[in-house]
């Protein structure tokens, strides 16, 4: 079940049903696959080729994870927009994804219309993912110092 579906329905003042919680599952999986692939490729590339940046305390992990996640969101943002439309029952519920894309491009700002809301998403991604990676790096270091991992 999608907690985001429940959140979006609540934000738009709509009720939700258990079976409808799976609306948008296919597009969510496509979005997540693209997002996570982009994120891990960038983090792995940076770890292998720019160890000096990766090993800087605080700033290195913050920038690497924050930027990698943000680039991932930029890649998949059109899918995020469409997922929100599907889960929020925006427009006709019978539209295919390609029809939804065509409507956004034709009626809501061209290609850039697929990136509506990207700035708040960018800020949130940079701060949340950068901070999370800093905390994870700190926790890993402490666990190692305590002898709980090699």
SULCORNOR-V563876 format. One record per residue. N is the residue number from 1. RES is the residue in one letter. SS is DSSP state (h for helix, s for strand, l for the rest). Layout:
n=N res=RES ss=SS
n=N res=RES ss=SS
This chain:
n=1 res=X ss=l
n=2 res=X ss=l
n=3 res=X ss=h
n=4 res=X ss=h
n=5 res=X ss=h
n=6 res=X ss=h
n=7 res=X ss=h
n=8 res=X ss=h
n=9 res=X ss=h
n=10 res=X ss=h
n=11 res=X ss=h
n=12 res=X ss=l
n=13 res=X ss=l
n=14 res=X ss=l
n=15 res=X ss=l
n=16 res=X ss=l
n=17 res=X ss=l
n=18 res=X ss=l
n=19 res=X ss=h
n=20 res=X ss=h
n=21 res=X ss=h
n=22 res=X ss=h
n=23 res=X ss=l
n=24 res=X ss=l
n=25 res=X ss=h
n=26 res=X ss=h
n=27 res=X ss=h
n=28 res=X ss=h
n=29 res=X ss=h
n=30 res=X ss=h
n=31 res=X ss=h
n=32 res=X ss=h
n=33 res=X ss=h
n=34 res=X ss=h
n=35 res=X ss=h
n=36 res=X ss=h
n=37 res=X ss=h
n=38 res=X ss=h
n=39 res=X ss=h
n=40 res=X ss=h
n=41 res=X ss=h
n=42 res=X ss=h
n=43 res=X ss=h
n=44 res=X ss=h
n=45 res=X ss=h
n=46 res=X ss=h
n=47 res=X ss=h
n=48 res=X ss=h
n=49 res=X ss=h
n=50 res=X ss=l
n=51 res=X ss=h
n=52 res=X ss=h
n=53 res=X ss=h
n=54 res=X ss=h
n=55 res=X ss=l
n=56 res=X ss=l
n=57 res=X ss=l
n=58 res=X ss=l
n=59 res=X ss=h
n=60 res=X ss=h
n=61 res=X ss=h
n=62 res=X ss=h
n=63 res=X ss=h
n=64 res=X ss=h
n=65 res=X ss=h
n=66 res=X ss=h
n=67 res=X ss=h
n=68 res=X ss=h
n=69 res=X ss=h
n=70 res=X ss=h
n=71 res=X ss=h
n=72 res=X ss=h
n=73 res=X ss=h
n=74 res=X ss=h
n=75 res=X ss=h
n=76 res=X ss=h
n=77 res=X ss=h
n=78 res=X ss=h
n=79 res=X ss=h
n=80 res=X ss=h
n=81 res=X ss=h
n=82 res=X ss=h
n=83 res=X ss=h
n=84 res=X ss=h
n=85 res=X ss=h
n=86 res=X ss=h
n=87 res=X ss=h
n=88 res=X ss=l
n=89 res=X ss=l
n=90 res=X ss=l
n=91 res=X ss=l
n=92 res=X ss=l
n=93 res=X ss=l
n=94 res=X ss=l
n=95 res=X ss=l
n=96 res=X ss=l
n=97 res=X ss=h
n=98 res=X ss=h
n=99 res=X ss=h
n=100 res=X ss=h
n=101 res=X ss=h
n=102 res=X ss=h
n=103 res=X ss=h
n=104 res=X ss=h
n=105 res=X ss=h
n=106 res=X ss=h
n=107 res=X ss=h
n=108 res=X ss=l
n=109 res=X ss=l
n=110 res=X ss=h
n=111 res=X ss=h
n=112 res=X ss=h
n=113 res=X ss=h
n=114 res=X ss=h
n=115 res=X ss=h
n=116 res=X ss=l
n=117 res=X ss=l
n=118 res=X ss=h
n=119 res=X ss=h
n=120 res=X ss=h
n=121 res=X ss=h
n=122 res=X ss=h
n=123 res=X ss=h
n=124 res=X ss=h
n=125 res=X ss=h
n=126 res=X ss=h
n=127 res=X ss=h
n=128 res=X ss=h
n=129 res=X ss=h
n=130 res=X ss=h
n=131 res=X ss=h
n=132 res=X ss=h
n=133 res=X ss=h
n=134 res=X ss=h
n=135 res=X ss=h
n=136 res=X ss=h
n=137 res=X ss=h
n=138 res=X ss=h
n=139 res=X ss=h
n=140 res=X ss=h
n=141 res=X ss=h
n=142 res=X ss=h
n=143 res=X ss=h
n=144 res=X ss=h
n=145 res=X ss=h
n=146 res=X ss=l
n=147 res=X ss=l
n=148 res=X ss=l
n=149 res=X ss=l
n=150 res=X ss=l
